[in-house]
């Protein structure tokens, strides 16, 4: 997920490989654009939307640039929920994306089963789901983007580390991103053939996967499901539940999907593997890849 929040400018990062991703001035118009776009999905009351923009503008004024963009995302979506009474503005779109992904499920499973490298193919499919992002200004075509990514080289490919970590892992924590993407996550979970705990958002935020969405995708058939305990569009470790924190600290392997989770966990000193498409040029720069590249990155490298 990190969508419009991904339009972050990194201050003097050219000489550093391990800079925490923070909020900078270029994020501010993106915060406002996201508020406006989601506000118009949540309500048709233009006066109320104007009030939301005013409220968010005031919150931005006191928001520390040392905080991550998902921390502002949490504030934005909580404000929209509270002011409109619409708890899940993207509920209908999420259902549509899950239904579209489920229609592709059998053919994708067959593609994995007939592949010479089943695990890598399943990883590519999981990354392909990362294009389903209602917070980005970019359009996407689920089937076409899937075909493109299945034939696209990985700009960062820590597959050997992934395989070796997987081989000894007794517990895997899988951090979900968007709702439709969870169907593609299911295929990778099945390919790994290990016990997995799948993590969802506590409350709806953009089109990120919630418990309801994960169940609609069938994740319960292949993994146990827990909430992060947070309504942020990323993993803010100091905002998560004790259950999640315990799982995070004790997991033998952590799979982190999407840009929002990458942004909040880029410095995590754990066996975290980031699977994502670099949909934002700033995220791409931070990773050292090109925009639209796909990535399988070991956080320890």
N, C-alpha and C positions, 0 to 999 in steps of 0.2 A: 503494500500500500504506500507509500508516501507520495503521491499525487502532487497537489499544488504546494504542500508543505516542503516538498523536495527542492523547491527553487531557492535553496539556501546558498548564500555566498560564504565561502570559507576564507577566513582572514589569514593570509600568509601561510598557506599550507604546502606550497610547492616543494619545500625542503623537508617535509615531515611525512612519515608514513603512518603515524599513529595519533592523529588529532581527533579529539572528540567532536562530533558533529553538533554544532550549536546554531542558534538563531541569529541572523544578521538582517540588515536593513532591507535587503531584497525580499525577505520573507513577508514583510508587512503588507504590501499590496496583495500578496497571495492569500494571506489570512483573510483579508477583506473580501477578495473574490470568492473564496470558498464559502464564507458566510452568506454572501449574496446568492450564490448558486444553490446551496442547500436550503437556504431560507425560502427560496422560490419553489423548491420541491415540497417543503414542509407546509407552506401556507400560501394562499393567494392574496393575503392582506398586505398590501404594499406599505401601509403605515406601520404595521407591526414589523415588517422587514427593516424599514428605516430605523425603528427603535433598536432592533437587534444589531444593526451596523453601528449605531451610536454606542451601545453597551460594549460590543467587542472592541470598538476603537478606544474606549476608555480603559479597557482591560489591557490592551496592547501597550498603552502609554506607560503602564507600571510593570510590564512583563520584562523580566531580565533576559538580556541577549545571551547570557550564559546558560540558559535553559534550552532544551531541545525543542524543535518544532512540534513533535507530538504532544508535548506538555501544553502548548497553546491549542493544539487540536482538541485535546480533552476539554479545555475551557470553552471553545467554540461550540462543540456539539452538545455539551451539557447545557449551555445557554440556549441553544436552539430548542432542545427538548423542553426546557423549563418554560420558555416564553411562548411556544406554539402549542404545547401539549401533545405534539407529534413525536412519539418515542422512537419511531423507525421510519424516517422519511423515504429511505430507499428500499423499503420492504418489497414492493412489487417488482422493482428491477432485480433485486437479489433472487427472488423466486424464478424469474424468467431466466437468469443466467444459470442457476442451478439446473433447471429443466433442460436448457440447451446443452450443458455439459454432460448431463446424464444420458442424453441421446447419443453422445459420442463415446460413452464409457465402454461398451462392448467392443467396438472397433479398436479403441486404444489399448484395451487389455489384450486383444489378439495381436496387435502390433508389438507389444512387449513380449508376448509369448513366442513369437516367431523371430525375434531379434537375436542377432549374434551376441549382443551385449545387453542383456535384459535390464540390469541395474542402471546403466547409463541412459538407456532409452526411457526408463521410468522417471529418472531425474529430469531429463529434457521435457517430458510431458508435464511434470510438476511445475517446472519453471514456466512453461508455456501458459499455464493458468494464471500467471502473475500479470498478464496483460489486462485482465478484467478489473479495471480500476476506474471507479466513477469519480475519484478525486482529481484525476489527471485531466488536462484539457485536450489530450490526444484521443482521437477515436480508435476503436479496435474492432477487429473482425475475428471472433473466436476461432473459427475453423481455419481461416487463412493464416492467422498468426501462429496457430498450432503447426501447420505444415511448414511454415518458414523456420520456426524454432527447431523442429525435428531435424532439419538439414543444416542448421547454423552451428558453426564451431563455438565452443565455449572460450570466451576471452580469458577467463581464469578457470582452470580445471584442476582442482585438488582431489581428483577422483581416487588416487591411490591412498591418500590419507583418509578419505571418506570410507573406502572399503576396509582398510585396516582397523579403523575405529569401530565400524559396524561389526566386524568379525568377532570382536571381544565384548561388545556392548551387551549388557543384560537389561538395560533400561534406556529407552529413547524418548526424549521429550520433543514433540513436533509442534512448533509455533505457527499456527495458521495465520493467514492474511485475509484475503477477500473470500466472500461466500461461494461464488461459482468455482473458484480455484480449489476449494476443498474437495470437489469431485476428482480433480487431477491429483490432489494429495493422496487420496485413497489408493490410487494406482501405485504410487511410490511406496506407501506403507505396506501394501500387499507384497511388493517385490522384495522388500527388505527382510521379511519373514522373521521379525523380532517383535517382542512386546513393545507397544508404543502408547504413550499418553499424548493425546491431541489437545492443544490449548486454543481456546476461543476467547473473544472479548466478553466482558461482563455485561455490557450494554451495547446496543447498536451504535456504531460510529462509522460514518460513510457507508461503504458496502462491505465492511469487514465481517468475518464469520462470527456468529454468535452460536450459542448452544442449539437454538432452534434451527439455524441454517445447517449446522454440522449434522444434525439428525436427519434433515431433509436430504442431505448428500449421501447418507449411509455410512458416515464415519464410524458410528457405533458398532458396525459389523466387523471392523478391523482394528479398532483401538478403543481405549477408555478415553473419556472426554472430561476435561476440567476447564474452569474459567481462570483467566489470569487474575481475576478479582479487580481489574481496572477497566475503565472505559476510555482509556487513551488509545489512539491509533498507532500503537507501538508497545514495546515492553518497558515500562518504567519500573525498574526493580523496587524502588522505594514506595511504589504505589500499589504493589501486587499483594495478593492474599498470602497468608502463611502457607496454605496448601501449595500454591504455585511456587513460592520461594523455596520450600523444602524440595519440591520436585526439580527445580532448576539447579539447586546446589548439589543434588545427589544423582542426577542423570549421568549416565556414562557417555551419552551422545545427545547433542541438541541440534535440531534442524530448524533453522530460522528462515521463514518465507517472507519475501517482499522488502520494499525499501523502508517502510516505517520501522519494522523490527530491526533492520540493519542499522538504521540511524540511531536507535536507542541502545543497541548492543554491540556497536562496532569495536568497543574496547573491552568487551567481556573476556575475562581470563578463564574461559571454560572451553570444552571441546564443542564449539559452536560451528556449524556449517551453514553459510548463507547461500540460499538459492533465490535468485532474482534476475529480473531483466532491468537494466539500467535505463529507466524511462526518463530520468532527469539528467541534464548535462552536468550538474554539480555532483550528483551521486556518482556519475560515471568518472568524473575527475578524481573524486576521493578514492575510488577503487583503482584508478589508473587504467581505465578502459574507455571505449567510445560509447556515446549515447546509443541505446538500443542493443548493446551487447548483452549476452547472457553470461551468468557467473555461477560457479560452484566454488566458494571460497572458504577455506579453513581459517577461522579467526586467530588461530595460533601462529599463522605464517605472516 
